[in-house]
């Protein structure tokens, strides 16, 4: 069973993605296009959605109040659009549910991902989750504002 980091704890993942067996009690995560199609058909079977780097958040905005989980996919190393998507979801759209980063991610990125608003992480399988949780404490001071859901830092005096 896949394990993820959720709010600084390592837990069994209760989300299932396309092509995975959905057990009772698990959340089925639909890609954005499938989620929108199901919503348009008044099916409304999904309460979790997967967005990729090229997906437009405006399509998702009207559905945010009923979503329990948004997964932002990082398909390759160096892909940074998910950082911006997370900031927009938290700040512009005021999304308050679980926001998960998934994909080609390393432990070194967790602190910055959390500062952008992610509160759960599905890392590269090669990463040590215990060490990754510890990396959320790597820094205690930040120059700019960020989401404080998972990491708690002091803003450096004099920073604008």
C-alpha positions as CSV (number, residue, x, y, z in Angstrom):
1,X,0.0,0.0,0.0
2,X,1.2,3.5,-0.9
3,X,2.1,5.8,2.0
4,X,1.9,9.6,1.9
5,X,2.8,12.4,4.2
6,X,-0.3,14.2,5.4
7,X,0.0,17.1,7.8
8,X,3.5,15.9,9.0
9,X,2.4,12.3,9.5
10,X,3.1,9.3,7.4
11,X,-0.2,7.6,6.6
12,X,-1.6,4.9,4.3
13,X,-3.0,6.6,1.2
14,X,-6.8,6.5,1.0
15,X,-6.8,7.9,-2.6
16,X,-7.0,5.9,-5.7
17,X,-6.0,7.1,-9.2
18,X,-7.2,6.1,-12.6
19,X,-6.3,2.5,-13.2
20,X,-6.1,1.6,-9.6
21,X,-8.5,-0.6,-7.7
22,X,-10.9,1.5,-5.7
23,X,-11.8,-0.2,-2.4
24,X,-14.8,0.9,-0.2
25,X,-13.8,3.9,1.9
26,X,-11.2,5.2,-0.6
27,X,-11.3,8.4,-2.5
28,X,-11.4,8.1,-6.3
29,X,-9.2,10.8,-7.9
30,X,-10.3,11.8,-11.4
31,X,-8.3,13.8,-13.9
32,X,-9.7,17.3,-14.4
33,X,-11.3,16.5,-17.8
34,X,-13.1,13.4,-16.4
35,X,-14.1,15.3,-13.3
36,X,-15.6,18.1,-15.4
37,X,-17.4,15.6,-17.6
38,X,-18.9,13.7,-14.6
39,X,-20.0,17.0,-13.1
40,X,-21.6,18.1,-16.4
41,X,-23.5,14.8,-16.5
42,X,-24.8,15.5,-13.0
43,X,-23.0,12.3,-11.9
44,X,-20.9,14.1,-9.3
45,X,-19.2,10.9,-8.3
46,X,-15.9,12.4,-7.5
47,X,-14.8,14.5,-4.5
48,X,-11.2,14.5,-5.5
49,X,-9.4,15.8,-8.7
50,X,-6.0,15.5,-10.3
51,X,-4.7,18.5,-12.1
52,X,-1.7,18.6,-14.4
53,X,0.7,21.5,-15.2
54,X,-1.3,22.6,-18.2
55,X,-4.8,22.4,-16.6
56,X,-6.7,25.7,-16.1
57,X,-7.8,26.4,-12.6
58,X,-10.7,28.5,-13.7
59,X,-12.5,25.4,-14.9
60,X,-12.2,24.0,-11.4
61,X,-13.1,27.1,-9.4
62,X,-16.9,26.6,-9.3
63,X,-16.5,23.1,-7.9
64,X,-14.0,23.9,-5.1
65,X,-16.5,23.9,-2.2
66,X,-17.3,20.2,-2.7
67,X,-13.8,18.9,-3.2
68,X,-12.1,17.2,-0.3
69,X,-8.8,16.6,-2.2
70,X,-6.9,18.3,-5.0
71,X,-3.8,16.5,-6.3
72,X,-1.3,18.5,-8.3
73,X,0.8,16.4,-10.5
74,X,4.5,17.1,-11.0
75,X,5.3,14.8,-13.9
76,X,9.0,15.4,-14.2
77,X,11.8,17.0,-12.2
78,X,12.0,20.7,-12.8
79,X,8.3,21.2,-13.4
80,X,7.4,24.2,-11.4
81,X,3.9,25.2,-12.5
82,X,2.4,23.2,-9.6
83,X,3.9,25.7,-7.1
84,X,1.9,28.5,-8.8
85,X,-1.2,26.4,-9.0
86,X,-1.1,25.7,-5.2
87,X,-0.6,29.4,-4.4
88,X,-3.5,30.3,-6.6
89,X,-5.8,27.7,-5.1
90,X,-5.0,28.8,-1.5
91,X,-4.9,32.5,-2.1
92,X,-7.1,33.5,-5.0
93,X,-9.7,30.7,-4.7
94,X,-9.5,30.2,-0.9
95,X,-9.4,26.4,-1.2
96,X,-9.2,25.0,2.3
97,X,-9.3,21.3,1.7
98,X,-6.4,18.9,1.3
99,X,-3.9,19.9,-1.3
100,X,-1.5,17.2,-2.4
101,X,1.7,17.4,-4.4
102,X,2.4,14.1,-6.3
103,X,5.0,12.9,-8.7
104,X,8.7,13.5,-9.4
105,X,9.4,15.2,-6.1
106,X,12.3,15.0,-3.7
107,X,12.5,15.7,0.0
108,X,14.4,18.9,-0.6
109,X,11.3,20.4,-2.2
110,X,8.9,19.7,0.7
111,X,9.6,22.9,2.7
112,X,8.9,25.1,-0.4
113,X,5.9,23.0,-1.4
114,X,4.4,23.5,2.0
115,X,5.1,27.2,1.9
116,X,3.0,27.3,-1.3
117,X,0.1,25.6,0.4
118,X,0.5,21.9,0.0
119,X,-0.4,19.9,3.1
120,X,0.1,16.4,1.8
121,X,2.8,14.8,-0.3
122,X,3.0,11.7,-2.5
123,X,6.8,11.6,-3.2
124,X,9.0,9.6,-5.5
125,X,9.0,6.0,-4.3
126,X,12.8,6.2,-3.8
127,X,12.5,8.9,-1.1
128,X,12.7,8.1,2.6
129,X,9.4,9.4,4.1
130,X,10.8,9.7,7.6
131,X,13.6,11.9,6.4
132,X,11.2,13.9,4.2
133,X,9.0,14.7,7.2
134,X,12.1,16.0,9.0
135,X,12.9,18.3,6.0
136,X,9.8,20.4,6.9
137,X,11.9,21.8,9.7
138,X,14.9,22.7,7.6
139,X,14.3,26.4,7.8
140,X,12.8,28.6,10.5
141,X,12.9,32.1,8.8
142,X,11.4,33.2,5.5
143,X,11.6,36.3,3.4
144,X,8.1,36.2,2.0
145,X,4.6,35.3,3.0
146,X,3.4,31.8,2.5
147,X,0.8,29.3,3.6
148,X,1.5,28.3,7.2
149,X,-0.6,25.1,7.2
150,X,2.3,22.7,7.6
151,X,5.5,24.7,8.2
152,X,5.7,27.5,10.8
153,X,8.3,30.1,10.1
154,X,9.0,33.6,11.3
155,X,9.2,36.3,8.7
156,X,12.5,38.0,8.7
157,X,12.4,41.5,10.1
158,X,12.8,44.1,7.4
159,X,11.8,41.8,4.6
160,X,9.2,43.2,2.2
